[in-house]
Amino acid sequence: MILYSRNDCPLCEDVEDTLLRLNIAYTFIDIDTDEKLVQKYHVRIPLLVNAQKQELGWPFDDIQLKEFARHD
């Protein structure tokens, strides 16, 4: 699973904490490292993308996140 995020983003930090708490593996991608990612995801972070390229945007709860992670 990929977490599109940025540093100093409180919502993103909350999502990271939740992923860790639920023991869900993820790869952090800081959108600020690539202008194309900033343009694409600026107002959409935190955003999760699973192996099937499905997206889960904020807001979501633990139940939705667990279900989404089943498809990774």
PDB file of N, H, CA, C and O in Angstrom:
ATOM      1  N   MET A   1       0.849  -1.165   0.000  1.00  0.00           N
ATOM      2  CA  MET A   1       0.000   0.000   0.000  1.00  0.00           C
ATOM      3  C   MET A   1       0.899   1.233   0.000  1.00  0.00           C
ATOM      4  O   MET A   1       1.965   1.243   0.615  1.00  0.00           O
ATOM      5  N   ILE A   2       0.454   2.249  -0.688  1.00  0.00           N
ATOM      6  H   ILE A   2      -0.412   2.240  -1.187  1.00  0.00           H
ATOM      7  CA  ILE A   2       1.182   3.511  -0.749  1.00  0.00           C
ATOM      8  C   ILE A   2       0.382   4.575  -0.019  1.00  0.00           C
ATOM      9  O   ILE A   2      -0.832   4.690  -0.187  1.00  0.00           O
ATOM     10  N   LEU A   3       1.082   5.345   0.789  1.00  0.00           N
ATOM     11  H   LEU A   3       2.068   5.252   0.926  1.00  0.00           H
ATOM     12  CA  LEU A   3       0.491   6.511   1.440  1.00  0.00           C
ATOM     13  C   LEU A   3       1.111   7.749   0.804  1.00  0.00           C
ATOM     14  O   LEU A   3       2.294   8.031   0.994  1.00  0.00           O
ATOM     15  N   TYR A   4       0.303   8.479   0.051  1.00  0.00           N
ATOM     16  H   TYR A   4      -0.658   8.250  -0.103  1.00  0.00           H
ATOM     17  CA  TYR A   4       0.742   9.764  -0.478  1.00  0.00           C
ATOM     18  C   TYR A   4       0.493  10.789   0.615  1.00  0.00           C
ATOM     19  O   TYR A   4      -0.613  10.908   1.143  1.00  0.00           O
ATOM     20  N   SER A   5       1.545  11.525   0.942  1.00  0.00           N
ATOM     21  H   SER A   5       2.443  11.428   0.514  1.00  0.00           H
ATOM     22  CA  SER A   5       1.516  12.367   2.117  1.00  0.00           C
ATOM     23  C   SER A   5       2.519  13.487   1.954  1.00  0.00           C
ATOM     24  O   SER A   5       3.089  13.673   0.879  1.00  0.00           O
ATOM     25  N   ARG A   6       2.732  14.227   3.017  1.00  0.00           N
ATOM     26  H   ARG A   6       2.270  14.076   3.890  1.00  0.00           H
ATOM     27  CA  ARG A   6       3.794  15.222   3.072  1.00  0.00           C
ATOM     28  C   ARG A   6       4.171  15.404   4.533  1.00  0.00           C
ATOM     29  O   ARG A   6       3.400  15.086   5.439  1.00  0.00           O
ATOM     30  N   ASN A   7       5.362  15.916   4.738  1.00  0.00           N
ATOM     31  H   ASN A   7       5.989  16.174   4.003  1.00  0.00           H
ATOM     32  CA  ASN A   7       5.806  16.198   6.095  1.00  0.00           C
ATOM     33  C   ASN A   7       4.996  17.354   6.665  1.00  0.00           C
ATOM     34  O   ASN A   7       4.499  18.199   5.921  1.00  0.00           O
ATOM     35  N   ASP A   8       4.867  17.385   7.968  1.00  0.00           N
ATOM     36  H   ASP A   8       5.271  16.698   8.572  1.00  0.00           H
ATOM     37  CA  ASP A   8       4.135  18.449   8.660  1.00  0.00           C
ATOM     38  C   ASP A   8       2.671  18.512   8.259  1.00  0.00           C
ATOM     39  O   ASP A   8       2.099  19.593   8.124  1.00  0.00           O
ATOM     40  N   CYS A   9       2.069  17.341   8.068  1.00  0.00           N
ATOM     41  H   CYS A   9       2.534  16.463   8.177  1.00  0.00           H
ATOM     42  CA  CYS A   9       0.649  17.231   7.749  1.00  0.00           C
ATOM     43  C   CYS A   9      -0.013  16.438   8.878  1.00  0.00           C
ATOM     44  O   CYS A   9       0.119  15.215   8.929  1.00  0.00           O
ATOM     45  N   PRO A  10      -0.720  17.116   9.780  1.00  0.00           N
ATOM     46  CA  PRO A  10      -1.314  16.414  10.924  1.00  0.00           C
ATOM     47  C   PRO A  10      -2.247  15.260  10.535  1.00  0.00           C
ATOM     48  O   PRO A  10      -2.214  14.206  11.170  1.00  0.00           O
ATOM     49  N   LEU A  11      -3.066  15.442   9.513  1.00  0.00           N
ATOM     50  H   LEU A  11      -3.093  16.298   8.996  1.00  0.00           H
ATOM     51  CA  LEU A  11      -3.945  14.345   9.089  1.00  0.00           C
ATOM     52  C   LEU A  11      -3.132  13.162   8.584  1.00  0.00           C
ATOM     53  O   LEU A  11      -3.468  12.009   8.852  1.00  0.00           O
ATOM     54  N   CYS A  12      -2.064  13.450   7.853  1.00  0.00           N
ATOM     55  H   CYS A  12      -1.790  14.387   7.635  1.00  0.00           H
ATOM     56  CA  CYS A  12      -1.200  12.393   7.334  1.00  0.00           C
ATOM     57  C   CYS A  12      -0.545  11.635   8.483  1.00  0.00           C
ATOM     58  O   CYS A  12      -0.439  10.409   8.443  1.00  0.00           O
ATOM     59  N   GLU A  13      -0.111  12.357   9.495  1.00  0.00           N
ATOM     60  H   GLU A  13      -0.197  13.352   9.528  1.00  0.00           H
ATOM     61  CA  GLU A  13       0.493  11.726  10.664  1.00  0.00           C
ATOM     62  C   GLU A  13      -0.516  10.831  11.375  1.00  0.00           C
ATOM     63  O   GLU A  13      -0.164   9.752  11.852  1.00  0.00           O
ATOM     64  N   ASP A  14      -1.759  11.273  11.446  1.00  0.00           N
ATOM     65  H   ASP A  14      -2.044  12.149  11.058  1.00  0.00           H
ATOM     66  CA  ASP A  14      -2.808  10.441  12.051  1.00  0.00           C
ATOM     67  C   ASP A  14      -2.996   9.142  11.271  1.00  0.00           C
ATOM     68  O   ASP A  14      -3.146   8.073  11.863  1.00  0.00           O
ATOM     69  N   VAL A  15      -2.986   9.238   9.949  1.00  0.00           N
ATOM     70  H   VAL A  15      -2.864  10.107   9.469  1.00  0.00           H
ATOM     71  CA  VAL A  15      -3.143   8.046   9.112  1.00  0.00           C
ATOM     72  C   VAL A  15      -1.951   7.111   9.314  1.00  0.00           C
ATOM     73  O   VAL A  15      -2.131   5.899   9.436  1.00  0.00           O
ATOM     74  N   GLU A  16      -0.747   7.656   9.350  1.00  0.00           N
ATOM     75  H   GLU A  16      -0.600   8.640   9.251  1.00  0.00           H
ATOM     76  CA  GLU A  16       0.434   6.827   9.599  1.00  0.00           C
ATOM     77  C   GLU A  16       0.329   6.110  10.937  1.00  0.00           C
ATOM     78  O   GLU A  16       0.625   4.918  11.030  1.00  0.00           O
ATOM     79  N   ASP A  17      -0.091   6.827  11.968  1.00  0.00           N
ATOM     80  H   ASP A  17      -0.332   7.795  11.891  1.00  0.00           H
ATOM     81  CA  ASP A  17      -0.263   6.218  13.286  1.00  0.00           C
ATOM     82  C   ASP A  17      -1.272   5.080  13.230  1.00  0.00           C
ATOM     83  O   ASP A  17      -1.069   4.031  13.843  1.00  0.00           O
ATOM     84  N   THR A  18      -2.349   5.287  12.499  1.00  0.00           N
ATOM     85  H   THR A  18      -2.513   6.139  12.002  1.00  0.00           H
ATOM     86  CA  THR A  18      -3.383   4.258  12.378  1.00  0.00           C
ATOM     87  C   THR A  18      -2.851   3.040  11.623  1.00  0.00           C
ATOM     88  O   THR A  18      -3.095   1.903  12.027  1.00  0.00           O
ATOM     89  N   LEU A  19      -2.133   3.270  10.541  1.00  0.00           N
ATOM     90  H   LEU A  19      -1.934   4.193  10.213  1.00  0.00           H
ATOM     91  CA  LEU A  19      -1.548   2.153   9.788  1.00  0.00           C
ATOM     92  C   LEU A  19      -0.610   1.339  10.678  1.00  0.00           C
ATOM     93  O   LEU A  19      -0.633   0.108  10.646  1.00  0.00           O
ATOM     94  N   LEU A  20       0.197   2.010  11.455  1.00  0.00           N
ATOM     95  H   LEU A  20       0.216   3.009  11.481  1.00  0.00           H
ATOM     96  CA  LEU A  20       1.111   1.316  12.365  1.00  0.00           C
ATOM     97  C   LEU A  20       0.342   0.559  13.444  1.00  0.00           C
ATOM     98  O   LEU A  20       0.662  -0.589  13.754  1.00  0.00           O
ATOM     99  N   ARG A  21      -0.665   1.204  14.008  1.00  0.00           N
ATOM    100  H   ARG A  21      -0.925   2.136  13.755  1.00  0.00           H
ATOM    101  CA  ARG A  21      -1.478   0.576  15.064  1.00  0.00           C
ATOM    102  C   ARG A  21      -2.179  -0.676  14.554  1.00  0.00           C
ATOM    103  O   ARG A  21      -2.306  -1.661  15.282  1.00  0.00           O
ATOM    104  N   LEU A  22      -2.635  -0.639  13.300  1.00  0.00           N
ATOM    105  H   LEU A  22      -2.531   0.160  12.709  1.00  0.00           H
ATOM    106  CA  LEU A  22      -3.342  -1.776  12.711  1.00  0.00           C
ATOM    107  C   LEU A  22      -2.395  -2.768  12.039  1.00  0.00           C
ATOM    108  O   LEU A  22      -2.828  -3.768  11.467  1.00  0.00           O
ATOM    109  N   ASN A  23      -1.097  -2.474  12.117  1.00  0.00           N
ATOM    110  H   ASN A  23      -0.745  -1.662  12.581  1.00  0.00           H
ATOM    111  CA  ASN A  23      -0.069  -3.348  11.545  1.00  0.00           C
ATOM    112  C   ASN A  23      -0.265  -3.550  10.037  1.00  0.00           C
ATOM    113  O   ASN A  23      -0.170  -4.667   9.529  1.00  0.00           O
ATOM    114  N   ILE A  24      -0.537  -2.456   9.343  1.00  0.00           N
ATOM    115  H   ILE A  24      -0.614  -1.548   9.756  1.00  0.00           H
ATOM    116  CA  ILE A  24      -0.708  -2.472   7.891  1.00  0.00           C
ATOM    117  C   ILE A  24       0.551  -1.888   7.261  1.00  0.00           C
ATOM    118  O   ILE A  24       0.921  -0.745   7.529  1.00  0.00           O
ATOM    119  N   ALA A  25       1.198  -2.680   6.427  1.00  0.00           N
ATOM    120  H   ALA A  25       0.897  -3.609   6.209  1.00  0.00           H
ATOM    121  CA  ALA A  25       2.425  -2.237   5.767  1.00  0.00           C
ATOM    122  C   ALA A  25       2.100  -1.181   4.710  1.00  0.00           C
ATOM    123  O   ALA A  25       1.087  -1.262   4.014  1.00  0.00           O
ATOM    124  N   TYR A  26       2.977  -0.201   4.610  1.00  0.00           N
ATOM    125  H   TYR A  26       3.800  -0.135   5.175  1.00  0.00           H
ATOM    126  CA  TYR A  26       2.774   0.860   3.630  1.00  0.00           C
ATOM    127  C   TYR A  26       4.111   1.463   3.239  1.00  0.00           C
ATOM    128  O   TYR A  26       5.117   1.310   3.932  1.00  0.00           O
ATOM    129  N   THR A  27       4.091   2.147   2.115  1.00  0.00           N
ATOM    130  H   THR A  27       3.274   2.271   1.551  1.00  0.00           H
ATOM    131  CA  THR A  27       5.228   2.923   1.643  1.00  0.00           C
ATOM    132  C   THR A  27       4.816   4.383   1.656  1.00  0.00           C
ATOM    133  O   THR A  27       3.792   4.754   1.083  1.00  0.00           O
ATOM    134  N   PHE A  28       5.616   5.204   2.310  1.00  0.00           N
ATOM    135  H   PHE A  28       6.448   4.902   2.775  1.00  0.00           H
ATOM    136  CA  PHE A  28       5.359   6.638   2.408  1.00  0.00           C
ATOM    137  C   PHE A  28       5.962   7.329   1.190  1.00  0.00           C
ATOM    138  O   PHE A  28       7.143   7.153   0.889  1.00  0.00           O
ATOM    139  N   ILE A  29       5.149   8.114   0.495  1.00  0.00           N
ATOM    140  H   ILE A  29       4.190   8.257   0.739  1.00  0.00           H
ATOM    141  CA  ILE A  29       5.651   8.931  -0.604  1.00  0.00           C
ATOM    142  C   ILE A  29       5.315  10.385  -0.288  1.00  0.00           C
ATOM    143  O   ILE A  29       4.151  10.771  -0.181  1.00  0.00           O
ATOM    144  N   ASP A  30       6.371  11.170  -0.143  1.00  0.00           N
ATOM    145  H   ASP A  30       7.316  10.856  -0.230  1.00  0.00           H
ATOM    146  CA  ASP A  30       6.237  12.596   0.130  1.00  0.00           C
ATOM    147  C   ASP A  30       5.976  13.303  -1.198  1.00  0.00           C
ATOM    148  O   ASP A  30       6.857  13.363  -2.055  1.00  0.00           O
ATOM    149  N   ILE A  31       4.782  13.829  -1.365  1.00  0.00           N
ATOM    150  H   ILE A  31       4.066  13.780  -0.668  1.00  0.00           H
ATOM    151  CA  ILE A  31       4.425  14.451  -2.645  1.00  0.00           C
ATOM    152  C   ILE A  31       5.269  15.674  -2.947  1.00  0.00           C
ATOM    153  O   ILE A  31       5.389  16.076  -4.105  1.00  0.00           O
ATOM    154  N   ASP A  32       5.863  16.280  -1.904  1.00  0.00           N
ATOM    155  H   ASP A  32       5.766  15.953  -0.964  1.00  0.00           H
ATOM    156  CA  ASP A  32       6.665  17.484  -2.118  1.00  0.00           C
ATOM    157  C   ASP A  32       7.981  17.210  -2.837  1.00  0.00           C
ATOM    158  O   ASP A  32       8.702  18.148  -3.180  1.00  0.00           O
ATOM    159  N   THR A  33       8.304  15.944  -3.070  1.00  0.00           N
ATOM    160  H   THR A  33       7.719  15.183  -2.792  1.00  0.00           H
ATOM    161  CA  THR A  33       9.546  15.610  -3.760  1.00  0.00           C
ATOM    162  C   THR A  33       9.387  15.622  -5.283  1.00  0.00           C
ATOM    163  O   THR A  33      10.364  15.459  -6.014  1.00  0.00           O
ATOM    164  N   ASP A  34       8.161  15.815  -5.754  1.00  0.00           N
ATOM    165  H   ASP A  34       7.367  15.948  -5.160  1.00  0.00           H
ATOM    166  CA  ASP A  34       7.911  15.764  -7.200  1.00  0.00           C
ATOM    167  C   ASP A  34       6.758  16.707  -7.529  1.00  0.00           C
ATOM    168  O   ASP A  34       5.646  16.533  -7.030  1.00  0.00           O
ATOM    169  N   GLU A  35       7.020  17.690  -8.357  1.00  0.00           N
ATOM    170  H   GLU A  35       7.924  17.831  -8.762  1.00  0.00           H
ATOM    171  CA  GLU A  35       6.007  18.690  -8.694  1.00  0.00           C
ATOM    172  C   GLU A  35       4.750  18.064  -9.296  1.00  0.00           C
ATOM    173  O   GLU A  35       3.645  18.553  -9.059  1.00  0.00           O
ATOM    174  N   LYS A  36       4.905  16.989 -10.073  1.00  0.00           N
ATOM    175  H   LYS A  36       5.803  16.593 -10.266  1.00  0.00           H
ATOM    176  CA  LYS A  36       3.735  16.322 -10.648  1.00  0.00           C
ATOM    177  C   LYS A  36       2.863  15.714  -9.556  1.00  0.00           C
ATOM    178  O   LYS A  36       1.636  15.749  -9.647  1.00  0.00           O
ATOM    179  N   LEU A  37       3.494  15.158  -8.524  1.00  0.00           N
ATOM    180  H   LEU A  37       4.491  15.130  -8.450  1.00  0.00           H
ATOM    181  CA  LEU A  37       2.723  14.611  -7.407  1.00  0.00           C
ATOM    182  C   LEU A  37       2.012  15.716  -6.633  1.00  0.00           C
ATOM    183  O   LEU A  37       0.880  15.536  -6.185  1.00  0.00           O
ATOM    184  N   VAL A  38       2.668  16.842  -6.481  1.00  0.00           N
ATOM    185  H   VAL A  38       3.588  16.988  -6.845  1.00  0.00           H
ATOM    186  CA  VAL A  38       2.036  17.984  -5.807  1.00  0.00           C
ATOM    187  C   VAL A  38       0.801  18.410  -6.587  1.00  0.00           C
ATOM    188  O   VAL A  38      -0.263  18.622  -6.005  1.00  0.00           O
ATOM    189  N   GLN A  39       0.940  18.536  -7.892  1.00  0.00           N
ATOM    190  H   GLN A  39       1.804  18.364  -8.365  1.00  0.00           H
ATOM    191  CA  GLN A  39      -0.198  18.949  -8.719  1.00  0.00           C
ATOM    192  C   GLN A  39      -1.339  17.940  -8.636  1.00  0.00           C
ATOM    193  O   GLN A  39      -2.508  18.325  -8.595  1.00  0.00           O
ATOM    194  N   LYS A  40      -1.007  16.661  -8.611  1.00  0.00           N
ATOM    195  H   LYS A  40      -0.058  16.349  -8.644  1.00  0.00           H
ATOM    196  CA  LYS A  40      -2.020  15.613  -8.633  1.00  0.00           C
ATOM    197  C   LYS A  40      -2.692  15.406  -7.279  1.00  0.00           C
ATOM    198  O   LYS A  40      -3.898  15.165  -7.217  1.00  0.00           O
ATOM    199  N   TYR A  41      -1.917  15.498  -6.186  1.00  0.00           N
ATOM    200  H   TYR A  41      -0.937  15.693  -6.236  1.00  0.00           H
ATOM    201  CA  TYR A  41      -2.429  15.085  -4.874  1.00  0.00           C
ATOM    202  C   TYR A  41      -2.509  16.193  -3.834  1.00  0.00           C
ATOM    203  O   TYR A  41      -2.908  15.933  -2.699  1.00  0.00           O
ATOM    204  N   HIS A  42      -2.147  17.402  -4.182  1.00  0.00           N
ATOM    205  H   HIS A  42      -1.823  17.613  -5.104  1.00  0.00           H
ATOM    206  CA  HIS A  42      -2.050  18.493  -3.206  1.00  0.00           C
ATOM    207  C   HIS A  42      -3.246  18.571  -2.250  1.00  0.00           C
ATOM    208  O   HIS A  42      -3.062  18.594  -1.033  1.00  0.00           O
ATOM    209  N   VAL A  43      -4.430  18.611  -2.776  1.00  0.00           N
ATOM    210  H   VAL A  43      -4.580  18.593  -3.764  1.00  0.00           H
ATOM    211  CA  VAL A  43      -5.616  18.754  -1.920  1.00  0.00           C
ATOM    212  C   VAL A  43      -6.245  17.408  -1.563  1.00  0.00           C
ATOM    213  O   VAL A  43      -7.304  17.368  -0.936  1.00  0.00           O
ATOM    214  N   ARG A  44      -5.602  16.302  -1.958  1.00  0.00           N
ATOM    215  H   ARG A  44      -4.742  16.335  -2.467  1.00  0.00           H
ATOM    216  CA  ARG A  44      -6.185  14.980  -1.745  1.00  0.00           C
ATOM    217  C   ARG A  44      -5.494  14.186  -0.647  1.00  0.00           C
ATOM    218  O   ARG A  44      -5.961  13.104  -0.290  1.00  0.00           O
ATOM    219  N   ILE A  45      -4.395  14.693  -0.102  1.00  0.00           N
ATOM    220  H   ILE A  45      -4.015  15.572  -0.391  1.00  0.00           H
ATOM    221  CA  ILE A  45      -3.674  13.925   0.916  1.00  0.00           C
ATOM    222  C   ILE A  45      -4.350  14.074   2.269  1.00  0.00           C
ATOM    223  O   ILE A  45      -4.976  15.100   2.534  1.00  0.00           O
ATOM    224  N   PRO A  46      -4.237  13.087   3.112  1.00  0.00           N
ATOM    225  CA  PRO A  46      -3.599  11.795   2.905  1.00  0.00           C
ATOM    226  C   PRO A  46      -4.430  10.906   1.984  1.00  0.00           C
ATOM    227  O   PRO A  46      -5.659  10.888   2.047  1.00  0.00           O
ATOM    228  N   LEU A  47      -3.734  10.181   1.141  1.00  0.00           N
ATOM    229  H   LEU A  47      -2.735  10.196   1.090  1.00  0.00           H
ATOM    230  CA  LEU A  47      -4.387   9.302   0.174  1.00  0.00           C
ATOM    231  C   LEU A  47      -3.661   7.966   0.155  1.00  0.00           C
ATOM    232  O   LEU A  47      -2.434   7.917   0.072  1.00  0.00           O
ATOM    233  N   LEU A  48      -4.424   6.892   0.232  1.00  0.00           N
ATOM    234  H   LEU A  48      -5.421   6.932   0.299  1.00  0.00           H
ATOM    235  CA  LEU A  48      -3.870   5.543   0.151  1.00  0.00           C
ATOM    236  C   LEU A  48      -4.199   4.942  -1.205  1.00  0.00           C
ATOM    237  O   LEU A  48      -5.284   5.160  -1.745  1.00  0.00           O
ATOM    238  N   VAL A  49      -3.259   4.188  -1.750  1.00  0.00           N
ATOM    239  H   VAL A  49      -2.378   4.011  -1.312  1.00  0.00           H
ATOM    240  CA  VAL A  49      -3.462   3.471  -3.014  1.00  0.00           C
ATOM    241  C   VAL A  49      -3.014   2.037  -2.779  1.00  0.00           C
ATOM    242  O   VAL A  49      -1.906   1.793  -2.301  1.00  0.00           O
ATOM    243  N   ASN A  50      -3.893   1.076  -3.124  1.00  0.00           N
ATOM    244  H   ASN A  50      -4.793   1.274  -3.512  1.00  0.00           H
ATOM    245  CA  ASN A  50      -3.541  -0.331  -2.917  1.00  0.00           C
ATOM    246  C   ASN A  50      -2.979  -0.950  -4.193  1.00  0.00           C
ATOM    247  O   ASN A  50      -2.826  -0.271  -5.209  1.00  0.00           O
ATOM    248  N   ALA A  51      -2.677  -2.235  -4.130  1.00  0.00           N
ATOM    249  H   ALA A  51      -2.802  -2.787  -3.305  1.00  0.00           H
ATOM    250  CA  ALA A  51      -2.051  -2.942  -5.255  1.00  0.00           C
ATOM    251  C   ALA A  51      -2.936  -2.950  -6.496  1.00  0.00           C
ATOM    252  O   ALA A  51      -2.425  -3.049  -7.611  1.00  0.00           O
ATOM    253  N   GLN A  52      -4.252  -2.847  -6.326  1.00  0.00           N
ATOM    254  H   GLN A  52      -4.668  -2.766  -5.420  1.00  0.00           H
ATOM    255  CA  GLN A  52      -5.170  -2.804  -7.467  1.00  0.00           C
ATOM    256  C   GLN A  52      -5.367  -1.387  -7.993  1.00  0.00           C
ATOM    257  O   GLN A  52      -6.213  -1.147  -8.853  1.00  0.00           O
ATOM    258  N   LYS A  53      -4.575  -0.449  -7.467  1.00  0.00           N
ATOM    259  H   LYS A  53      -3.887  -0.644  -6.768  1.00  0.00           H
ATOM    260  CA  LYS A  53      -4.639   0.964  -7.866  1.00  0.00           C
ATOM    261  C   LYS A  53      -5.937   1.642  -7.436  1.00  0.00           C
ATOM    262  O   LYS A  53      -6.299   2.696  -7.959  1.00  0.00           O
ATOM    263  N   GLN A  54      -6.635   1.030  -6.478  1.00  0.00           N
ATOM    264  H   GLN A  54      -6.341   0.174  -6.052  1.00  0.00           H
ATOM    265  CA  GLN A  54      -7.805   1.669  -5.900  1.00  0.00           C
ATOM    266  C   GLN A  54      -7.327   2.729  -4.920  1.00  0.00           C
ATOM    267  O   GLN A  54      -6.270   2.585  -4.305  1.00  0.00           O
ATOM    268  N   GLU A  55      -8.103   3.785  -4.777  1.00  0.00           N
ATOM    269  H   GLU A  55      -8.961   3.902  -5.276  1.00  0.00           H
ATOM    270  CA  GLU A  55      -7.739   4.879  -3.889  1.00  0.00           C
ATOM    271  C   GLU A  55      -8.701   4.974  -2.724  1.00  0.00           C
ATOM    272  O   GLU A  55      -9.906   4.761  -2.865  1.00  0.00           O
ATOM    273  N   LEU A  56      -8.142   5.298  -1.569  1.00  0.00           N
ATOM    274  H   LEU A  56      -7.164   5.471  -1.454  1.00  0.00           H
ATOM    275  CA  LEU A  56      -8.939   5.565  -0.377  1.00  0.00           C
ATOM    276  C   LEU A  56      -8.499   6.921   0.147  1.00  0.00           C
ATOM    277  O   LEU A  56      -7.391   7.078   0.659  1.00  0.00           O
ATOM    278  N   GLY A  57      -9.384   7.892   0.012  1.00  0.00           N
ATOM    279  H   GLY A  57     -10.285   7.764  -0.404  1.00  0.00           H
ATOM    280  CA  GLY A  57      -9.068   9.243   0.465  1.00  0.00           C
ATOM    281  C   GLY A  57      -9.672   9.522   1.822  1.00  0.00           C
ATOM    282  O   GLY A  57     -10.656   8.906   2.231  1.00  0.00           O
ATOM    283  N   TRP A  58      -9.061  10.459   2.502  1.00  0.00           N
ATOM    284  H   TRP A  58      -8.262  10.959   2.170  1.00  0.00           H
ATOM    285  CA  TRP A  58      -9.538  10.897   3.805  1.00  0.00           C
ATOM    286  C   TRP A  58     -10.862  11.611   3.638  1.00  0.00           C
ATOM    287  O   TRP A  58     -11.007  12.358   2.671  1.00  0.00           O
ATOM    288  N   PRO A  59     -11.826  11.436   4.504  1.00  0.00           N
ATOM    289  CA  PRO A  59     -11.795  10.720   5.772  1.00  0.00           C
ATOM    290  C   PRO A  59     -12.198   9.257   5.622  1.00  0.00           C
ATOM    291  O   PRO A  59     -12.995   8.901   4.754  1.00  0.00           O
ATOM    292  N   PHE A  60     -11.629   8.416   6.491  1.00  0.00           N
ATOM    293  H   PHE A  60     -10.982   8.705   7.196  1.00  0.00           H
ATOM    294  CA  PHE A  60     -12.017   7.015   6.575  1.00  0.00           C
ATOM    295  C   PHE A  60     -11.773   6.549   8.003  1.00  0.00           C
ATOM    296  O   PHE A  60     -11.007   7.157   8.751  1.00  0.00           O
ATOM    297  N   ASP A  61     -12.439   5.460   8.364  1.00  0.00           N
ATOM    298  H   ASP A  61     -13.061   4.966   7.756  1.00  0.00           H
ATOM    299  CA  ASP A  61     -12.273   4.934   9.722  1.00  0.00           C
ATOM    300  C   ASP A  61     -11.503   3.615   9.676  1.00  0.00           C
ATOM    301  O   ASP A  61     -11.141   3.133   8.602  1.00  0.00           O
ATOM    302  N   ASP A  62     -11.259   3.039  10.852  1.00  0.00           N
ATOM    303  H   ASP A  62     -11.553   3.430  11.724  1.00  0.00           H
ATOM    304  CA  ASP A  62     -10.490   1.792  10.938  1.00  0.00           C
ATOM    305  C   ASP A  62     -11.122   0.668  10.135  1.00  0.00           C
ATOM    306  O   ASP A  62     -10.414  -0.100   9.484  1.00  0.00           O
ATOM    307  N   ILE A  63     -12.430   0.561  10.173  1.00  0.00           N
ATOM    308  H   ILE A  63     -13.005   1.185  10.702  1.00  0.00           H
ATOM    309  CA  ILE A  63     -13.115  -0.524   9.464  1.00  0.00           C
ATOM    310  C   ILE A  63     -12.908  -0.374   7.951  1.00  0.00           C
ATOM    311  O   ILE A  63     -12.588  -1.348   7.271  1.00  0.00           O
ATOM    312  N   GLN A  64     -13.086   0.825   7.433  1.00  0.00           N
ATOM    313  H   GLN A  64     -13.346   1.616   7.986  1.00  0.00           H
ATOM    314  CA  GLN A  64     -12.875   1.065   6.007  1.00  0.00           C
ATOM    315  C   GLN A  64     -11.420   0.804   5.619  1.00  0.00           C
ATOM    316  O   GLN A  64     -11.145   0.245   4.557  1.00  0.00           O
ATOM    317  N   LEU A  65     -10.507   1.206   6.472  1.00  0.00           N
ATOM    318  H   LEU A  65     -10.730   1.660   7.335  1.00  0.00           H
ATOM    319  CA  LEU A  65      -9.083   1.008   6.193  1.00  0.00           C
ATOM    320  C   LEU A  65      -8.731  -0.477   6.168  1.00  0.00           C
ATOM    321  O   LEU A  65      -8.010  -0.927   5.278  1.00  0.00           O
ATOM    322  N   LYS A  66      -9.230  -1.235   7.130  1.00  0.00           N
ATOM    323  H   LYS A  66      -9.817  -0.869   7.853  1.00  0.00           H
ATOM    324  CA  LYS A  66      -8.967  -2.682   7.154  1.00  0.00           C
ATOM    325  C   LYS A  66      -9.518  -3.358   5.900  1.00  0.00           C
ATOM    326  O   LYS A  66      -8.849  -4.205   5.309  1.00  0.00           O
ATOM    327  N   GLU A  67     -10.718  -2.992   5.496  1.00  0.00           N
ATOM    328  H   GLU A  67     -11.262  -2.303   5.976  1.00  0.00           H
ATOM    329  CA  GLU A  67     -11.327  -3.562   4.290  1.00  0.00           C
ATOM    330  C   GLU A  67     -10.496  -3.193   3.059  1.00  0.00           C
ATOM    331  O   GLU A  67     -10.252  -4.035   2.195  1.00  0.00           O
ATOM    332  N   PHE A  68     -10.070  -1.952   2.983  1.00  0.00           N
ATOM    333  H   PHE A  68     -10.269  -1.268   3.685  1.00  0.00           H
ATOM    334  CA  PHE A  68      -9.261  -1.477   1.858  1.00  0.00           C
ATOM    335  C   PHE A  68      -7.933  -2.251   1.810  1.00  0.00           C
ATOM    336  O   PHE A  68      -7.473  -2.631   0.733  1.00  0.00           O
ATOM    337  N   ALA A  69      -7.335  -2.477   2.954  1.00  0.00           N
ATOM    338  H   ALA A  69      -7.709  -2.169   3.829  1.00  0.00           H
ATOM    339  CA  ALA A  69      -6.043  -3.176   3.028  1.00  0.00           C
ATOM    340  C   ALA A  69      -6.146  -4.631   2.606  1.00  0.00           C
ATOM    341  O   ALA A  69      -5.150  -5.226   2.194  1.00  0.00           O
ATOM    342  N   ARG A  70      -7.324  -5.208   2.701  1.00  0.00           N
ATOM    343  H   ARG A  70      -8.133  -4.724   3.036  1.00  0.00           H
ATOM    344  CA  ARG A  70      -7.514  -6.612   2.274  1.00  0.00           C
ATOM    345  C   ARG A  70      -7.248  -6.773   0.784  1.00  0.00           C
ATOM    346  O   ARG A  70      -6.952  -7.879   0.331  1.00  0.00           O
ATOM    347  N   HIS A  71      -7.344  -5.710   0.023  1.00  0.00           N
ATOM    348  H   HIS A  71      -7.584  -4.812   0.390  1.00  0.00           H
ATOM    349  CA  HIS A  71      -7.167  -5.754  -1.430  1.00  0.00           C
ATOM    350  C   HIS A  71      -5.756  -5.381  -1.857  1.00  0.00           C
ATOM    351  O   HIS A  71      -5.491  -5.163  -3.039  1.00  0.00           O
ATOM    352  N   ASP A  72      -4.845  -5.309  -0.876  1.00  0.00           N
ATOM    353  H   ASP A  72      -5.060  -5.487   0.084  1.00  0.00           H
ATOM    354  CA  ASP A  72      -3.474  -4.922  -1.190  1.00  0.00           C
ATOM    355  C   ASP A  72      -2.611  -6.139  -1.422  1.00  0.00           C
ATOM    356  O   ASP A  72      -1.419  -6.007  -1.699  1.00  0.00           O
TER     357      ASP A  72
END
